């Protein structure tokens, strides 16, 4: 499977105190699995754009630590700059790069927002694909009025009420967190200090004023030159070259020209290739003509998958992995289907009443799926413990007693692991049954499949509890394990009956 890589591009309201940004970046870089790719500070904007990548878990943690450090070191009451801002950490977007879906980035944004609001007491707004309110998808709408204006109205204006967190702004302000596709921060400097010209050009270029559909822009004064500061939110449909030529022609109307341009942070290589095609009129140019693309394309990603490897291991005829590991594996698939249905339900107006519960399933289902995946290995290791205990010496009574106790302890542990799997199977069964009841009707068979997988996983786990306790039926702890497993079995049967009724009523199945 491909490595999961997420990009995060937080914007911090600081560029004039390098030591502050050094501390924030150190907090980000301190997270294992995170790599900082770029740091762009603009003194006039008094703003720093940081770009880092890594696994979803590492990036999410690094983003939180960066926000926390910025809240500690940046006071918006004493901040001034050309760029609009409302928070010490102004905006935090997550961008899917490899092996990650936009939905996963949305969930990262929601989790991070909840943590920031609850632990740092900072108001949080969600934007772009992670927006909760559709009238607050655009960053500029949320940030209108900036820190000072929002501070005055956050407690009285319903539009200003944050998605999470307090109805007040402290020195750290508020933070906007979201998920989006790759964006190009592109600035064009004009050979004039007349900022009004840049403002007029930006107004004609941006979507909100009838310009390019995927361009956001404003005119500012930077380093003594008027600058058309833009964000290109879809470089395929609003290409850099065409936007540049539009700005050039508009500037000529005012008797000025382009001095130079810059890209803030990183840019997708395809955007530069597209610009080269335009300016060099290489209509027939193919991406695989690039040396690096051809070179890296020769690298093989490796064959096989974890799924196939696990099935092969079970089929090998070794004692482990066996039924307990298979139980966890099966239930993990059930959990994955519960998450699938929940994710295909959220954001659909028809299922708005189920939105909150679906997000709860997503929040609880991911760690549950991860726990079951880990249980695949744990069950095999637990059974190995029994084999190790059985190999202990038994030359005399003391050794025999020690060996017997070791086997007993290992057997109880080997039963405890599938019992925990059985508990998690029940959690999956409840989730999938509920998703069948309230989730997207087009996915009801997937929810039902997940429930049946969870039930099968439960039965396999229950059988492993019993088999590992053979010979210890009179042991108090063994009795408790078996009684719990049987009690859960009755509950599972009841849930399956409810599921059958739901299938009949909702889908005529």
C-alpha positions in Angstrom: 0.0 0.0 0.0 1.2 3.6 -0.7 2.7 5.6 2.2 0.1 8.1 3.6 1.4 11.6 3.2 -0.5 14.8 4.2 0.7 18.3 3.7 0.0 21.1 6.2 0.5 24.8 5.4 -0.2 26.8 8.6 0.0 30.6 8.3 1.3 32.4 11.4 0.9 36.1 12.2 4.6 36.7 12.7 7.6 37.5 10.5 9.4 40.3 12.2 10.7 38.3 15.2 12.6 35.3 13.7 13.2 33.9 17.2 9.4 33.4 17.6 9.1 31.5 14.3 12.2 29.5 15.2 10.4 28.3 18.4 7.2 27.5 16.5 9.1 25.6 13.8 11.1 23.7 16.5 7.8 22.5 18.0 6.7 21.3 14.6 10.0 19.6 13.8 10.1 17.9 17.2 7.4 15.5 16.0 8.8 12.2 14.6 7.6 11.6 11.1 7.3 15.3 10.1 9.5 17.1 7.6 9.5 20.8 7.2 9.8 21.6 3.5 9.5 25.4 3.4 9.4 28.6 5.5 8.3 31.8 3.8 8.3 35.0 5.9 7.1 38.4 4.6 8.0 41.3 6.9 5.5 43.7 5.3 2.7 41.1 5.6 4.1 40.2 9.1 3.2 36.7 8.2 5.0 33.4 7.9 3.8 30.4 5.8 5.1 27.1 6.9 4.9 23.9 4.8 5.5 20.5 6.3 4.5 17.0 5.4 4.3 13.6 7.1 2.0 10.8 8.1 -1.5 12.0 9.0 -1.0 11.3 12.8 2.4 13.1 12.9 1.1 16.1 10.9 -1.9 16.5 13.0 0.2 16.4 16.2 2.7 18.9 14.7 0.0 21.2 13.7 -1.4 21.2 17.3 2.0 21.9 18.8 2.6 24.7 16.3 -0.7 26.3 17.2 0.0 25.9 21.0 3.4 27.5 20.7 2.1 30.4 18.5 -0.6 31.1 21.1 2.1 31.3 23.8 4.3 33.7 21.8 2.1 35.9 19.6 -0.3 38.6 20.9 -2.6 39.8 18.2 -3.2 43.0 20.3 0.3 44.1 19.3 0.3 42.7 15.7 0.3 44.8 12.6 0.8 43.8 9.0 -0.5 44.2 5.4 -2.1 40.8 5.4 -5.6 40.3 6.9 -5.4 38.1 10.0 -7.6 36.9 12.9 -5.3 34.6 14.8 -1.8 34.0 16.0 -2.1 30.8 13.9 -4.4 32.3 11.3 -5.3 29.4 9.1 -4.3 25.7 9.1 -5.2 23.7 5.9 -4.6 20.0 5.4 -3.9 18.8 1.9 -4.0 15.2 0.7 -0.8 14.3 -1.1 -0.4 10.5 -1.3 -2.5 7.6 -0.1 -4.9 9.9 1.7 -8.4 11.0 0.8 -9.9 14.4 1.3 -12.3 12.8 3.8 -9.4 11.8 6.0 -8.1 15.4 5.8 -11.5 16.7 6.8 -11.5 14.4 9.8 -8.0 15.6 10.7 -9.3 19.1 10.6 -12.3 18.3 12.8 -10.2 16.5 15.4 -7.6 19.2 15.5 -10.2 21.9 15.9 -11.8 20.1 18.8 -8.5 19.7 20.5 -7.5 23.3 20.0 -10.9 24.6 21.2 -10.9 22.4 24.3 -7.3 22.5 25.4 -6.2 25.9 24.3 -9.5 27.8 24.7 -9.2 29.2 21.2 -12.3 29.8 19.0 -12.1 27.6 15.9 -13.8 28.0 12.5 -13.8 25.3 9.8 -13.4 26.2 6.1 -13.2 24.8 2.6 -14.0 21.1 2.4 -14.1 20.9 6.2 -16.7 23.7 6.6 -19.7 23.0 8.8 -21.6 26.0 7.6 -21.7 26.4 3.8 -21.8 30.2 4.1 -18.4 30.0 5.8 -16.5 27.9 3.3 -14.4 30.8 2.1 -11.6 32.0 4.3 -12.0 35.7 3.4 -15.7 35.6 4.6 -14.7 34.1 7.9 -11.8 36.6 8.4 -13.7 39.7 7.4 -13.3 42.4 10.0 -10.1 40.8 11.2 -9.0 40.3 14.8 -10.2 43.7 16.0 -13.7 43.5 14.4 -14.3 39.9 15.3 -13.3 40.5 18.9 -16.0 43.1 19.2 -18.8 41.0 17.6 -18.1 37.3 18.3 -20.4 37.2 21.3 -23.3 39.1 19.6 -23.3 38.4 15.9 -24.6 34.8 15.1 -22.4 34.7 11.9 -19.3 35.2 14.1 -20.1 32.4 16.5 -17.3 29.9 16.2 -17.9 26.3 15.2 -16.0 25.3 18.4 -14.6 27.1 21.4 -15.4 30.2 23.4 -17.4 33.3 22.4 -14.4 35.6 23.0 -11.1 36.3 21.5 -8.0 36.3 23.6 -4.5 37.4 22.6 -4.2 34.4 20.3 -7.3 35.3 18.4 -9.2 32.6 16.5 -7.9 29.9 14.2 -9.4 28.7 10.9 -8.8 25.0 10.2 -9.8 23.1 7.1 -9.0 20.7 4.3 -8.5 21.6 0.7 -6.8 20.7 -2.6 -3.3 22.1 -3.4 -3.3 25.9 -3.6 -0.7 28.2 -5.2 0.1 31.4 -3.3 1.2 33.6 -6.2 2.2 37.2 -6.0 2.8 39.6 -8.9 4.8 42.8 -8.2 4.1 45.8 -10.3 6.7 48.5 -11.2 4.8 51.1 -9.3 4.2 52.0 -5.6 0.6 52.9 -6.4 -1.3 50.2 -4.5 -4.6 51.4 -5.9 -3.6 50.0 -9.2 -2.9 46.6 -7.7 -6.2 46.7 -5.8 -8.1 47.4 -9.1 -6.3 44.6 -10.9 -7.0 42.2 -8.1 -10.6 43.1 -8.1 -10.9 42.2 -11.8 -8.9 39.0 -11.5 -10.6 37.4 -8.5 -13.7 35.2 -8.7 -15.8 37.2 -6.2 -15.7 40.2 -8.5 -16.4 38.2 -11.7 -12.8 37.3 -12.7 -11.1 33.9 -12.8 -13.3 31.3 -11.0 -10.4 29.8 -9.0 -8.5 33.0 -8.1 -8.7 35.0 -4.8 -6.8 38.2 -4.8 -6.1 41.6 -3.2 -3.8 44.5 -3.7 -1.2 45.4 -1.1 2.1 47.4 -0.8 5.1 45.2 -0.3 8.8 46.4 -0.3 7.8 49.7 -1.8 6.0 48.0 -4.8 2.3 47.4 -5.5 1.6 43.7 -5.3 -1.3 41.7 -6.7 -1.4 38.9 -4.0 -3.4 35.9 -5.2 -4.3 32.4 -4.2 -4.9 30.0 -7.1 -7.2 27.3 -5.7 -7.3 25.2 -8.9 -4.3 25.7 -11.2 -5.7 23.4 -13.8 -8.8 25.6 -14.4 -7.2 29.0 -13.6 -3.7 28.4 -14.9 -0.7 30.5 -13.7 0.3 31.7 -17.2 -3.2 32.9 -18.1 -3.6 34.7 -14.8 -0.2 36.3 -15.3 -1.1 37.5 -18.8 -4.3 39.0 -17.5 -2.5 40.9 -14.8 0.0 42.1 -17.4 -2.7 43.4 -19.8 -4.6 45.1 -16.9 -1.4 46.7 -15.7 -0.7 48.1 -19.2 -4.1 50.0 -19.0 -2.6 52.0 -16.1 0.7 52.6 -17.8 2.7 50.1 -15.6 4.1 46.6 -16.0 5.1 43.5 -14.1 8.3 44.0 -12.1 8.6 40.4 -11.0 6.5 37.6 -9.5 7.0 35.1 -6.6 5.5 31.9 -5.3 5.0 31.7 -1.6 5.8 28.2 -0.3 5.7 25.2 -2.6 4.0 24.7 -6.0 2.9 21.5 -7.7 5.3 20.6 -10.5 2.5 20.2 -13.0 1.6 23.9 -12.6 5.1 24.9 -13.7 5.0 22.4 -16.6 1.7 23.9 -17.7 3.2 27.4 -17.6 6.2 26.2 -19.6 3.9 24.6 -22.2 2.0 27.9 -22.6 5.0 30.3 -22.8 7.2 28.0 -24.9 4.3 26.9 -27.1 5.2 23.2 -26.5 1.7 21.8 -27.1 3.0 18.3 -27.7 5.2 18.2 -24.6 4.6 15.1 -22.4 5.3 14.8 -18.7 7.4 11.7 -19.2 9.8 13.7 -21.3 11.0 15.2 -18.0 14.1 13.3 -16.9 13.1 13.1 -13.3 9.7 11.8 -14.1 11.1 9.0 -16.3 13.7 8.1 -13.7 11.4 7.9 -10.8 8.8 6.1 -12.9 11.1 3.2 -13.2 11.1 2.6 -9.5 8.9 -0.4 -8.6 6.6 0.0 -5.6 6.9 -3.7 -4.6 4.4 -6.5 -5.0 1.9 -8.0 -2.6 -0.2 -6.5 0.1 -0.7 -6.8 3.8 -4.1 -8.4 3.2 -2.6 -11.1 1.0 0.3 -11.7 3.3 -2.0 -12.2 6.3 -4.2 -14.7 4.4 -1.1 -16.6 3.2 0.2 -16.8 6.8 -3.1 -18.2 8.0 -3.0 -20.8 5.2 0.6 -21.9 6.0 -0.4 -24.5 8.5 1.4 -22.9 11.5 -0.4 -22.7 14.9 -0.6 -18.9 14.7 -2.0 -16.7 13.3 -5.2 -18.7 13.7 -8.9 -18.2 14.5 -8.4 -15.4 17.0 -6.3 -13.3 14.6 -8.9 -14.1 11.9 -11.6 -12.9 14.2 -9.9 -9.5 14.7 -9.2 -9.2 11.0 -12.8 -9.9 10.1 -14.1 -7.4 12.6 -11.6 -4.8 11.4 -13.2 -5.1 8.0 -16.6 -4.6 9.6 -15.4 -1.5 11.3 -14.0 -0.2 7.9 -17.5 -0.7 6.4 -19.1 1.3 9.2 -16.6 4.1 8.5 -17.3 3.9 4.8 -21.1 4.2 5.3 -20.6 7.1 7.8 -18.3 9.0 5.4 -20.7 8.5 2.5 -23.5 9.9 4.6 -22.0 13.1 6.1 -22.4 16.2 3.9 -25.5 14.8 2.2 -28.5 17.2 2.8 -30.9 14.3 2.7 -29.2 12.8 5.8 -28.6 16.0 7.8 -30.4 14.6 10.8 -27.8 11.7 10.9 -24.8 13.9 10.5 -23.9 14.2 14.2 -24.1 10.5 14.8 -22.1 9.7 11.7 -19.3 12.0 12.8 -19.4 10.2 16.2 -19.0 6.9 14.3 -16.0 8.3 12.4 -14.4 9.6 15.6 -14.9 6.3 17.5 -14.6 3.9 14.6 -11.0 4.8 13.5 -9.4 3.9 16.9 -11.6 0.8 17.0 -10.5 -0.3 13.6 -6.9 0.3 14.6 -7.3 -1.6 17.8 -8.7 -4.6 16.0 -5.9 -4.5 13.5 -3.4 -4.6 16.3 -5.3 -7.5 17.9 -4.4 -9.6 14.8 -0.8 -9.6 16.0 -1.6 -9.7 19.7 -3.6 -12.9 19.4 -0.8 -14.7 17.6 1.7 -13.5 20.2 -0.7 -14.6 23.0 -0.9 -18.1 21.6 2.9 -18.2 21.2 3.0 -17.6 25.0 1.2 -20.9 25.6 3.7 -22.7 23.4 6.6 -21.1 25.3 5.1 -22.1 28.6 4.7 -25.7 27.4 8.4 -25.9 26.6 9.4 -25.2 30.2 11.3 -27.9 31.9 9.4 -30.5 34.1 12.2 -32.5 35.7 10.9 -32.3 39.2 7.9 -31.3 41.2 8.9 -27.6 41.5 9.5 -27.3 37.8 6.2 -29.0 37.0 4.4 -26.7 39.4 6.1 -23.6 37.8 5.3 -24.9 34.3 1.7 -25.6 35.1 1.3 -22.1 36.6 3.0 -20.6 33.5 0.6 -22.5 31.2 -2.4 -21.4 33.2 -1.3 -17.7 33.1 -0.6 -17.9 29.4 -3.9 -19.6 28.7 -5.8 -17.0 30.6 -4.0 -14.2 28.7 -4.6 -16.1 25.5 -8.3 -16.1 26.3 -8.3 -12.5 27.5 -7.1 -11.2 24.1 -10.0 -12.7 22.0 -12.4 -11.7 24.7 -11.3 -8.1 24.2 -11.7 -8.7 20.4 -15.2 -10.0 21.1 -16.0 -6.8 23.0 -14.8 -4.8 20.1 -16.8 -6.9 17.7 -19.9 -6.0 19.6 -18.9 -2.3 19.3 -18.6 -2.7 15.5 -21.9 -4.6 15.4 -23.7 -1.8 17.1 -22.1 0.8 14.8 -22.9 -1.0 11.6 -26.4 -1.8 12.7 -26.9 1.9 13.5 -25.5 2.9 10.1 -27.9 0.5 8.4 -30.7 2.3 10.3 -29.8 6.0 9.7 -27.0 6.0 7.0 -27.0 6.6 3.3 -29.6 4.2 1.9 -27.4 3.5 -1.1 -24.9 1.9 1.4 -27.4 -0.1 3.5 -26.0 -3.4 2.1 -22.5 -2.3 3.1 -23.6 -1.6 6.6 -25.3 -5.0 6.8 -22.2 -6.7 5.4 -20.2 -4.9 8.1 -22.6 -6.2 10.8 -22.4 -9.7 9.5 -18.6 -9.5 9.5 -18.6 -8.2 13.0 -21.0 -11.0 14.1 -18.7 -13.6 12.4 -15.7 -12.1 14.1 -17.5 -12.2 17.4 -18.3 -15.9 17.0 -14.7 -16.7 16.1 -13.4 -14.7 19.0 -15.9 -16.4 21.4 -14.8 -19.8 20.3 -11.2 -18.9 20.9 -12.0 -17.8 24.4 -13.5 -21.2 25.2 -10.8 -23.3 23.5 -8.0 -21.5 25.3 -9.7 -22.1 28.6 -10.1 -25.8 28.2 -9.0 -27.5 31.4 -9.6 -24.4 33.5 -13.4 -24.4 33.5 -13.4 -24.3 37.3 -11.0 -21.4 37.5 -12.8 -18.2 38.8 -11.3 -16.0 36.2 -12.0 -18.5 33.4 -15.6 -18.7 34.5 -15.9 -14.9 34.4 -14.5 -14.8 30.9 -16.8 -17.5 29.6 -19.9 -16.0 31.2 -19.1 -12.6 29.6 -18.6 -14.2 26.2 -22.0 -15.9 26.4 -23.7 -12.8 27.6 -22.3 -10.9 24.6 -23.5 -13.7 22.4 -27.1 -13.1 23.4 -26.7 -9.4 22.8 -25.3 -10.1 19.4 -28.2 -12.3 18.4 -30.6 -9.6 19.5 -28.8 -7.0 17.4 -28.9 -9.2 14.3 -32.7 -9.6 14.6 -33.0 -5.8 14.8 -30.8 -5.5 11.7 -33.0 -7.8 9.8 -36.0 -5.7 10.6 -34.2 -2.5 9.5 -33.3 -4.1 6.2 -36.9 -5.1 5.6 -38.3 -1.7 6.5 -35.7 0.5 4.8 -34.8 -1.6 1.7 -37.3 -4.4 1.5 -34.4 -6.9 1.9 
